[in-house]
Amino acid sequence: MVLLLGAGRQGDVTLETLIELGIREILVVEKDRSNAERARRLGVDVLEKGIDEIDLDDYINKSTLILNCLPAKYGFKVFERAVKKGVSIVDITYMEENPLVLNDIAKENRVSAFVDAGFAPGISNLLVGYGLTKLGPAVDKIVIKVGGIPLYPRPPFNYRITWSFEDLIEEYIRPARIKRDGKVVAVEALSGLEKDIYEGIGELEAFYTDGLRSLLETVDVENMEEKTLRYPGHAEIFRVLRDIGLFNKEESIYEPFKNWLYSKLTEGDEKDVAILRVEFYRRSDKKGFEIIHRYNEVRKRTAMSELTGIPPAIIAKMFLDKSLNSTGVLPLEMLGMVKDIAETFLKMLSQFGIFVREF
């Protein structure tokens, strides 16, 4: 049995993709009634409860594989319990903790623990690993630029939430770790502002966020950074909101402000476009990969939900088909470093309308 934790915006896409890939023995744990009903209509078993309301260990023990599509605060808790129970897991939660600390236990228990298996981190990491296998050790800098933005922005924020609101705020307050001259340094999120033109979209700004994560430990490149893409002006607005304390959970104003901000960031048309650019620098030479993926008009799914929800289902399929048999904690750059695995993954992505352009 596959245990799917969370069937919200991303988890629902994961569920649909699992079914399309022929995986039907699935138990979904989802506390929201409308999400649970949508999952039931797809013909799978659903437990309409929150993760804190169930005996998680019991369900882990009954599972062949776990897919965790819950918010970040549940990430490490579930990941650690699965690894210690000897059950393999695919995780897209963007957990704050470092999952690599569980690598030895995962290997000892012969567990395949795929972490940060969504869009970015996720596809971005796989492309880093794949790019390094193609370009070799001469790469001295890697830059990842990524973001999901509305096709029809509404001022003043020019942004519409298409993923976990809590994780969005976490991205803007958590210090960003980058690599400079071989050393890991922390910089302020929303800093390092730069602008560039993207084909078919126009001018976007890019700023530091903490997206490198496992790459800081698994990839031996002197300089690495990740930046989030938004429409111009976004970073300054959110920097001010953060700096005056409105994202501080200890302040009494946090909850009412969070609710107000969420209401504003869910206004307008949900149609979006998501961009990922992974750049490799070798002296004066620049190579890389790019994805520009737009809202799915046929299936009424956001670009971000597809880019985040489809990859874990593909990994689950490859694991269940025994195409992935390595054990340990496995961020996706490690899959990307194996050419056949990377190319199989990218081919399967293309079957769902997600195409990678090489430049």
Beta strands, then each sheet from edge to edge (+ up, - down):
strand 1: 2-5
strand 2: 26-29
strand 3: 45-47
strand 4: 65-68
strand 5: 88-91
strand 6: 112-115
strand 7: 141-150
strand 8: 176-180
strand 9: 183-187
strand 10: 194-198
strand 11: 202-208
strand 12: 223-230
strand 13: 272-282
strand 14: 285-294
strand 15: 328-331
strand 16: 357-358
sheet 1: 3+ 2+ 1+ 4+ 5+ 6+ 15+
sheet 2: 10+ 11- 12+ 7+ 13- 14+ 16-
sheet 3: 8+ 9-
end
